[in-house]
Amino acid sequence: MSNATTTNPADNETAVDKKPFWHDYKIIIENGLWNNNQALVALLGLCPLLAVSNNTINGLGLGLATLLVLVLSNALVSAIRNHVSDEIRIPVFIAIIATMVTVIDLLMNAYFHTLHGILGIFIPLIVTNCAILGRAEAYASKNNIDKAIVDGFFMGLGFLLVLTLLGALREVIGNGTLFDQAYLMFGEDARSWTIHFGDNYQGVLLAILPPGAFIGLGLIIAFKNWFDARKIAKQQNQLGIQVSVTSMVTK
Amino acid sequence: MNNTTQQLIKTMFSSAGKLTLFVLLSIILLLSIKALTAPAIEKAERENLLNTFGQVLPKALYNNDPLANTYTINDPNYLKLLGTSQPVTVYRAFKDQQPAGAIFSAIAPNGYSGNIYILIGVYPDGRISGVRVIKHKETPGLGDKVEINKTKWVLEFDGRKVRDDNDPRWAVKKDGGDFDQFTGATITPRAVVGAVKHALLVVNDLGERLYE
């Protein structure tokens, strides 16, 4: 799991003195949301991503839980990074992650009981989400606590956005609704939030079933790659260099 | 022992000690959070159950606590009709000591994919006050129309009684009965209708004993 994350140069502390202090954070934010997005680029944590994204609220719920775990585990791992030797660091990281996940599992069970019931096994399974151990190992264990927290937050936010987007996409196509069952998360007032597209929409079953998750994620990744390739091609055209778009995509 | 070995042993013990320490800290944290959230989880589960009860038997009809007033069905013949081998708990509702209804769960074992768990509410005269499918693995978009938040199909049961096992109305229309089936999914509604019918037969058979 580490080759996907460690190849990114920004993961290692390469602060250049001439740059303003917020430059590092800007790179962390860009990496988390776009350049090294855990779901679209690193392709980590796909099991919960694909399984739970059949509607917007489920996606948002699991995304928030993952985000919270990622921030907490990054902070703790960074805080103890100088006290654990290399030999025991992985078991210690896993213990920290498992503890955080269980804490959040218990809190959700207590305060978002119905949503917890729907997300079911996928909350405990956050422990095995490679994105979390990946960030602990590749970033938090090498950086200061403030940067580790920012990294955890934006990596988690990037994951949450993809999860919610995929959930919304599948819900609209498969069910003809948006924000269905929002009351599970936001209380009774949210019952009216559900948007219906057409009264007699029968829904495309494929989008709700597992293949819809793979196809949807594939389309989102393809869109991102196309967007990036186009951007690079534009920049290079301005410099007067001819490049083909396909060579960029396979980069 | 030379210095290197001593050094190695020292590192080993310090690593093992730290690992133990971290695990112990985790355990303490988890135990305290569990203790802190336990009352809230219990309350949420209780409320959840009572809310589901409210869907199959209107809350206005009773004023006791059905969770505290239960009857257990142990008879293997009844349990077979309810689709399970485990004892079934019947939650009994009373209004001013008068029977107001009963709520219990049944399993339809012959769904399209696995068991369908159903919650059934009945009035003391054996009529159905409400039916809800609470858990199933039927095909999304086809069989899941038995869920109340997908279609109103399950409301077709309200107010119905069953005469005996051969009651012809208790089948989907395709089999000559009263209940609608879904386009592309007949097995699921057939299973649910069958399970509710069997459950009502048990209620009819138990009669007054259910509220004693």
Interface residues (C-beta under 8 A of the other chain):
Chain A: N54 I80 H83 V84 S85 E87 I88 P91 V92 A95 I96 A98 T99 T102 V103 L106 L107 N109 A110 Y111 H113 T114 G117 G174 Q181 G203 L205 I208 L209
Chain B: T11 S14 S15 A16 K18 L19 F22 V23 S26 L29 L30 I33 K34 T37 A40 I41 A44 E45 E47 N48 T139 P140 G141 L142 N149
